[in-house]
Amino acid sequence: PSGSYSVSAITRGLADVRVRGDHWLYNLLPGVMLDDNILQLPPTVLRNGDVDSSGEVDAADIDQVIAFFGNLGSFDADVDGSREVDAADIDLVILTFGGIDQ
């Protein structure tokens, strides 16, 4: 929720870094300098909606949200983090429909 994250197994040098969160698509950050276990990443925007972590937002993700629609609790289909699978989750998946990992 805060937008922060951690990275492990850092080696020194220039690298391409891919970042993602649960049910989010990967985003590529090319040419990041890794130095002494300190990582300075440029700001990035992640795209939400990959419910099944397949690397793309497709009909299977919409199907998952519909299957859990109305449920309360912690579900992958709750892409907005409200602890309820509802219309807002369907809207988020539709908004990023067709998106793929970078």
N, C-alpha and C positions, 0 to 999 in steps of 0.2 A: 504493500500500500504506500510506503514512503518513497518508493522508487530506488531504494538502495539494494545492493546485492553484494555477494562475496565471490571471490575467485580463489581456487586452490591450484596447486601444482604449477606455479608460475616459473618459467625459465626466463633468463635475461635475453633481451634483444627485441627486434621488431617482429610483430606477429599480427596475423588477422585473427580477430576475436569474434566469436558468435555468442550472443546473449539471448536468453529466453527465460520465461517463467512458466509455471503450470498453465496449460491450455493457451499459451501464447506462441506465436510464430517466432522462429529464430530471426535475429537481425544481425547482419554482418557489419563489423567495425574494422575496416582494413587499415593496416599500417599503424598499429598501436605499439608504443614503446613499453616494454616490460623491463623493470629494473629493480633488483634487490627486493623482490616480493612486494613492491609498491606498484600499484596499477592505477594509472590515471586514464579513465575512459572518457571519451567525449560524450556529451548528452546524446541520447538516442530515444526513439519512440518505438515501442513494441506494439504489435497488432494482436488483439485478443480474438478468440473464437475457435481455436483448434482444440475442441473438446476431447478428441480421441488421440491427440499428439501424433497424428499421421504426417505432419509437415505441410498440410494444406487445409484450408477451410472449405469444406464441401458438404454435399447432401448428408453424409454420415454424421457430421457435426450437428446439423439441424435435427436429424432423426434422434440423436442422443438427448438434445434439449427437450424435444417433444415427448420423448419417452419418460423423462423425469419431471415434466411440467407439473407444477403445483406442489412438489415435494419440498419439505423444509429440512435443513441440515446441511451437511458438507457433501456436496456432489461435484464431480468434474463439470457437469452441465450447468452449474451455477457460475457462469463466466464473469459476472459482475461482482461476485463476492458478497451478495446480500443475504446469503444463507437461505435463499428461496429461489427455486427455478421458476421463472415467470417470463412475461412478455419482454422485459428488458434484456433477458438473456438471449431470446430469439432475435431481438433487434441487433444486439452486438454481433451475433454470428452472421446475420444477413449483411450487416455493414462491411464485414471483412470477407464475405463470400468470394471465393476464387483466389484468395491470398495464399501464397506459398512461402516456405522458409527461404531466407536469403543466405 
